[in-house]
Amino acid sequence: MRTAVVWDALEAALSGAPREVVDLGGGTGGFAVRLAESGHRVRVVDPSPDALASLARRAREADLDVSGLQGDVADLVDVVGAGSADVVLCHGVLEVVDPTLALDRISQVLRPGGLLSLVVGQRHASVITRAMAGHFQLARTLLDDPAPVDARTGRRFTAPEVTDLLAAAGFTDVAVHAVRVFADLVPAALVDHEPGAAAALVDLERAVAQRPEYLPLATQLHVLATRG
Ligand SMILES: C[S@@+](CC[C@H](N)C(=O)[O-])C[C@H]1O[C@@H](n2cnc3c(N)ncnc32)[C@H](O)[C@@H]1O
């Protein structure tokens, strides 16, 4: 439910020939293994040995070949090679690294015309979530401050901030989707116990994903962009 909108856009963009995919900060491989199942060649780069061990287990169980490489944003080019990727995934990572550095390294490993799939936390939804939980000072700080105010969750972005960062890094054809507009607001019991509710919620998320007026309400933004 939480990734349906991201998958829709990614699968449509990657239909056709198998691609060379690099999943930066791919963690335990939720996306990587599914892309490998679809026939793409996938390398996961992550600093966490525990995450890479889980990825290896997951890939083995699915009888798939997914490379797990220990590394981080700063040494991405050394780890995978310049111009070696058709597609780079960077999901849930830009929040905890220097975004300008990350986009520069991603741009270097993508071949010209290659695709970036980016998922980032969206700031306005974060402000509301914190306020609703009674963390008013934290909400107030996050309102104007794009830098991390919470070491656990890291930086949050607005849609214009992300598109500006991508333009500055030389990316073009930027498409932004709203992810998890409702999913985090609905009580889990309602979705779990009401027959048909989960499918109807996914349908609703899909219906608003490409409506710009819903971007400030989304927990996350999914962005597809092309390396110029
Ligand atoms: C929130 S998880 C996201 C995992 C996966 N991309 C997903 O969408 O399910 C963040 C991941 O970023 C990785 N990470 C943290 N610092 C990093 C860095 N400097 N460079 C690359 N990855 C990093 C973490 O180890 C973790 O696997």
Ligand as a Chemical Component Dictionary entry (heavy atoms), coordinates in Angstrom:
data_LIG
# 
_chem_comp.id                   LIG 
_chem_comp.type                 NON-POLYMER 
_chem_comp.pdbx_formal_charge   0 
_chem_comp.three_letter_code    LIG 
# 
loop_
_chem_comp_atom.comp_id 
_chem_comp_atom.atom_id 
_chem_comp_atom.alt_atom_id 
_chem_comp_atom.type_symbol 
_chem_comp_atom.charge 
_chem_comp_atom.model_Cartn_x 
_chem_comp_atom.model_Cartn_y 
_chem_comp_atom.model_Cartn_z 
_chem_comp_atom.pdbx_ordinal 
LIG C1  C1  C 0  15.135 4.652 5.145 1  
LIG S1  S1  S 1  16.274 3.461 4.568 2  
LIG C2  C2  C 0  15.684 3.244 2.920 3  
LIG C3  C3  C 0  15.976 1.878 2.374 4  
LIG C4  C4  C 0  15.461 1.627 0.952 5  
LIG N1  N1  N 0  16.027 2.568 0.001 6  
LIG C5  C5  C 0  13.945 1.671 0.904 7  
LIG O1  O1  O 0  13.384 2.549 0.249 8  
LIG O2  O2  O -1 13.314 0.790 1.505 9  
LIG C6  C6  C 0  17.756 4.426 4.362 10 
LIG C7  C7  C 0  18.933 3.638 3.851 11 
LIG O3  O3  O 0  19.987 4.575 3.564 12 
LIG C8  C8  C 0  21.213 3.988 3.958 13 
LIG N2  N2  N 0  22.177 5.080 4.176 14 
LIG C9  C9  C 0  22.404 5.802 5.299 15 
LIG N3  N3  N 0  23.425 6.669 5.097 16 
LIG C10 C10 C 0  23.838 6.504 3.815 17 
LIG C11 C11 C 0  24.862 7.101 3.011 18 
LIG N4  N4  N 0  25.655 8.056 3.503 19 
LIG N5  N5  N 0  25.017 6.670 1.747 20 
LIG C12 C12 C 0  24.195 5.695 1.238 21 
LIG N6  N6  N 0  23.216 5.093 1.962 22 
LIG C13 C13 C 0  23.027 5.493 3.228 23 
LIG C14 C14 C 0  20.846 3.208 5.218 24 
LIG O4  O4  O 0  21.805 2.221 5.538 25 
LIG C15 C15 C 0  19.485 2.630 4.838 26 
LIG O5  O5  O 0  19.622 1.370 4.226 27 
# 
loop_
_chem_comp_bond.comp_id 
_chem_comp_bond.atom_id_1 
_chem_comp_bond.atom_id_2 
_chem_comp_bond.value_order 
_chem_comp_bond.pdbx_ordinal 
LIG C1  S1  SING 1  
LIG S1  C2  SING 2  
LIG S1  C6  SING 3  
LIG C2  C3  SING 4  
LIG C3  C4  SING 5  
LIG C4  N1  SING 6  
LIG C4  C5  SING 7  
LIG C5  O1  DOUB 8  
LIG C5  O2  SING 9  
LIG C6  C7  SING 10 
LIG C7  O3  SING 11 
LIG C7  C15 SING 12 
LIG O3  C8  SING 13 
LIG C8  N2  SING 14 
LIG C8  C14 SING 15 
LIG N2  C9  SING 16 
LIG N2  C13 SING 17 
LIG C9  N3  DOUB 18 
LIG N3  C10 SING 19 
LIG C10 C11 SING 20 
LIG C10 C13 DOUB 21 
LIG C11 N4  SING 22 
LIG C11 N5  DOUB 23 
LIG N5  C12 SING 24 
LIG C12 N6  DOUB 25 
LIG N6  C13 SING 26 
LIG C14 O4  SING 27 
LIG C14 C15 SING 28 
LIG C15 O5  SING 29 
# 
